[in-house]
Amino acid sequence: MTTRTARTIAPRDLKNLLHDGAELALLDVREEGQFGEGHLLFATPLPYSRLEIGITQLVPRRSARIVLCDDGDGVAQKAAARLNAIGYTDVSVLAGGNPAWAAAGYAIFKGVNVPSKLFGELVEHVYGTPHITVTQLAQMQKNNEDFVIVDGRPYAEYNTMNIPGGICCPNAELPLRIREIVKNPKTKIIVNCAGRTRSIMGAQTQLSFGLENPVYALENGTQGWVLADFELERGATRKYPEKINTDTLPAQQANAQKLLARFKVQTVNAKQVEGWLADSSRSLSVLDVRTHEEFATGSIPGALHAPGGQLVQATDAWVGVRNARIVLVDSEGVRAPVVAAWLKQLGCDVYVLEGGVSSVLKVPAPTTAELPAVEKISAADLKQQLTAGTCSAFYLGPSMSYRKQHVPGSRWSIRPRLVADAAGAKNVILITRDTEAAHAAAIDLREAGITQVKLLEGGLATWTSAGYALDASPASPPDSACIDYLFFVHDRHLGNRDAMRQYLAWETGLIAQLDDQDKASFKVGAPT
């Protein structure tokens, strides 16, 4: 592929673009660990290692205005060339990357899903969401008070560890299902998550929806529970009832309509959305906010699944274009309005589809980038070549997985560093479960002149099933090389108390980093 240098944009000009009201996809193409250690507030993470795989969902319109960020190390220029090659026509690179942004006096934010996390903190500040501490909750348990703990996280997170006695009910499901969990309107409802913001959002969702029960967010969630020396429950399976009482649905729908009116969220029909789909000047995401189980039974053809609670708390996982149109879908007219009301306050251009999944709407599936074929190699052939020293093998999976187990003689690498790591190699074997990422990495190797590239068929599973041993290396790659791993976020779930304290301090300190222009992007509490 013939590459050309992408045009650049200065930090000051990018700052203006972020607030000009037009669509903009600000994509950070560094790896997860690098992104989490510091990035622009409204940047969406799209690691170069999965660029072609993730771009069409995040940025479905090929003519969308795109700006790429990196560390000023040339990765964004590589990514720009790849995006140009698959048909994106308006791609720029932040000159000097994140270091230049910071040098210009603009804030750099640690962590992930930062706009949504900031939003949660602003919600508590604006609405005055009631909360209780973990010691207060422990005393309530000791006193056998009338309360219920609901865990607003997805089931997998809840199942890993939870406050003892808690029931899993993801935040967007609460308005629809809480009456199946809590029958008495006088019972106190405590909402928890792993930290702060999903507790806040779950509690305020119910209060804004008009629930008459006393509702509280549990301050600092499961991490606060551990830091107070209380024991967590692990492997719990309690979960919201899947069936709802249809007798209560009309009242719930009425409350949902009040939310739409309060925050001036419009509903749209299938014909309107079809017109938007034909509009080449605007981006559109159609998202089904129901549960995984419901989505699996059928949805609007072409709609993406985005569980409502997670969509509010991690919007950048589904929508990569700032100011794009977002259309939400449900099946009962409660969850989509609730989620839309929050997205509206988050600053999104959001709508609710009339008729939900019963609508006649069909959404074209995104056209995915075509990746080159990569020849497969068997475990036996790889073993023979490694023994003979006739190949260079690279593990492209997570760095932490490599530490636990890898093919003896293989090295860990990742796409932005693979060409340098493979310098001088003639025969490269890639090992990973993520075959799409391997096919994408093969593009770079071949452009660097390494034409003999193969992929271990079946990954480590075929290696072990062939009876071959695996190695472990707890300290290799070293922490400094693990650009795909964000230690302070992940380690808090492994019992690291310092990581928990760092994470909670990060959440509470986010608002202080906002400048007036960025703060104005959020519309919390308005209009009424």
Salt bridges, closest charged atoms under 4 A:
ASP20 OD2 - ARG65 NH1 3.06
GLU23 OE1 - ARG61 NH2 2.80
GLU23 OE2 - ARG282 NE 2.72
ASP28 OD2 - ARG30 NH2 2.75
GLU32 OE2 - HIS490 NE2 3.26
GLU37 OE1 - LYS110 NZ 2.59
GLU52 OE2 - ARG82 NE 2.83
GLU52 OE1 - ARG415 NH1 2.75
ASP71 OD1 - ARG30 NH1 3.03
ASP90 OD1 - ARG7 NH2 2.11
GLU121 OE2 - ARG196 NE 2.78
GLU124 OE1 - ARG196 NH2 2.79
GLU145 OE1 - LYS188 NZ 3.57
ASP151 OD2 - ARG153 NH2 2.73
GLU157 OE1 - ARG198 NH2 2.95
GLU173 OE1 - ARG177 NE 2.60
GLU173 OE1 - ARG335 NH1 3.00
GLU180 OE1 - LYS183 NZ 3.87
GLU212 OE2 - ARG179 NH2 3.53
ASP229 OD1 - ARG497 NH1 2.83
GLU233 OE1 - ARG238 NH2 2.60
ASP279 OD2 - ARG325 NH1 3.70
ASP288 OD2 - ARG290 NH2 2.80
GLU293 OE2 - LYS239 NZ 3.26
GLU294 OE1 - ARG177 NH2 3.57
GLU294 OE1 - ARG335 NH1 2.67
GLU332 OE1 - ARG335 NH2 2.64
ASP349 OD2 - ARG282 NH2 3.09
GLU375 OE2 - LYS454 NZ 3.82
ASP434 OD2 - ARG50 NH1 2.34
ASP444 OD1 - ARG415 NH2 3.22
ASP479 OD1 - ARG403 NH2 2.52
ASP498 OD1 - ARG501 NH1 3.29
GLU507 OE2 - LYS117 NZ 3.50
ASP515 OD2 - LYS15 NZ 2.79
ASP518 OD2 - LYS15 NZ 3.11
ASP518 OD1 - HIS19 NE2 2.75
